[in-house]
């Protein structure tokens, strides 16, 4: 947590909350006493450096839009401000319909709805109420940038829906930091990162050149689209297919791209996301894309052939629906404005129709003897010694292994050294580790 960011947001929000308190009190006075009131002016945030103020200024939010944001935010930070709406209509022995609001399952306070916003803002009749609904339409920046939304129950009026602030903006408005979700039932993707650097990635020269193309896009893509006026000719974002044997650096490359450009990398394991139940796969993937659409994230789809495999003949309704799922994901990938990387062990498993949609297709080959030697040499801790009879060059040339497999052997042999209480890596432990790894694939050393 950045204390300075939190402090700046708190100071800005104290002003906003006091403004909201005065505004709500004035509206109540106008409504119940039928008297003219003077509504307080919104605080001037022009010189405010908080993240909250910067977002308000970035979107040039009107006072009405700021009120809506505050309504969605207040239950999280000062719920007692909404207790003013807990007024009983004595005539009908119930709350006032015009105040809106719903009751939460555990939250004891007043949860505002679109009706609450309408009560505060649509004070002069239906025209203002009709205008208010535009704030919750798909073309407004609230929706486009996933700031907040209304969630009415099925077939119920739009403004009866609860005002929900997204987790991303709740985090920005309070902590001043971007929200970093992790794997859960509502977000089937896991953030991945690495402590390694580009020097630790060993690839064939042509593969590294292809990776460099992705780096170039991340660095200059926005300039190409907007400053060079190409946004109407090419789709935003970059789509790449990584294919090759396991352990050859596909995940590491994605992590290094994220690390280089300060972008979060989220891995979606399609073998876990794909559901046998109709509609569930799209629902699972929508949760990821909807959350990522305005984030500087790299989406890394592992085991991509689980959904991007060759499409079947539509001999049954199940086949047709499976193909619809594939078409849905393909469309979301094409429309995603960020970087999408699909990874698979076998390119042959990917439908050719999909392959044409990628900007690059990078083959991560098994490292050759010289590359394996380099991986062996840089994988052991700097402070350990190698037994005299342990010749890494011989090991590298004799045993064909991917980089990830070599790391497993290094880990095993280092643990054996720790178990003995010394810092010498012995040949017998390295060979034992190789036998273990080969045994996983049914190979005999």
C-alpha positions, 0 to 999 in steps of 0.5 A: 500500500502506498501511504501517500496515495491513500492519504491524498485520496482520503483528503479529496474524498473528505471534501466530496463526502461533505459536499454529498452530505450537504447536497442530500440534506438540501434535497431532503429539505426541498422534498419534505418542506417544499421550499426552495433550496440552494444546492452546494457547489461541487468541490474544486479539484483542479489542483488536487493531486490525488488519484481520485481527483485525477480520474474525475478530471480525466473524464471531465465529470459533471457534478451529476456524474460525481454524485453517481460515483459517490453514491456507488462509493459511499457504502464502501467508505462511509455508509452512515451518510446514506442513513438519511434515506431510512425514512418511513412513509407513515401513509403506507407504513413502508420506506419511500419508493422514490428513495430507491435502495435495497437491503444487502445480505450482510450489509446493514446500511442503505445500498443505493440504486438508480432510483436514489440517483434519480431522487437526488438529480432528477428534481424537475420532472420526467425530462431529467429522469430520462436524461439520467438514464443515459449515464447508465447506457452502453455509450457512457464512459461509466460503462465503456470503461467499467467504472460502475453499472446498474444491476437490476433484477430480470425484467425489473426497471433499470433504475431499480438496479443497485449501483455497483462500483467496479473493484478496479475503481474502488481500489483506485479511489481508495488505495490509489493503486490498480486492483490486482485480482487473483484466481477465484470463481468470479475471475478464472485467471491467475496473475503470473510473474518472474524474477528472471530477466531476458538474459535467462531466456534462451531461444533460437535467434529467429524466435527472439526476433519474433518476440522483439516484434511483440515488444515493438508493438507494446512500445509503439502500437498506440502511436501507430493507431492514433498518431499515425491514423491507422486505427480505422485500418487495423484492429487494436491489440496484438495476438500471438501464438506460442507453440512448442514442447513444454518447458521451452520458455512460452510462459517465461516470455509472456512474464518477461514482456509484462515485467519489461513494460510494467504490465500484469500477466494473467494466465487463463488455463483453458483446460480448466475454463472450458465447461461441458455445460452450455453457456458456461464457457462463454460466461467464464471467459467473459469474466476475464475479458470484461475485467481486462478490457481497460487494463494494461494486461497481457492475457496468456491462454495456456493449453489453447488447443482445449478450445482453439482446436480444429472445429468439428463437423456440425453433426449434432446440436452439441457440435454446433454449440461447441463451434459457437463457443470457439467463434465467441472466444475468437471474436473476443480475442480479436476485439481485445485491445491489449496483448493476447498470447495463446500457447499450445504444445502442438501447432497442428492442434490449432485450427488454420482459420484461427492461425490467420488471425495472429500477428505472429506465430512463434515456435519455441523449439527444444534447445540445441546442445549449445543452448542447453549448455548455456541454460545449465551454466546459468541455472546453478546458484553462483555460490555453489561448486561443481564436482570435478567430474561433473562436466556440464558440456558432456551433460548438455550434449548427451541429454536433450532437455527443455529449459524447464526440465533442466531447472527441475534437475538443478533444483533436485541436485541443489536440494541433495547438496543442502541435504548433505550440508555442503555446497557442492553439486555432484554428478550422481545427483545431476544424473539422478535428477535427469533419470527422474525427469526422463522417467516422467515421459517413460524414457530410460537413461 
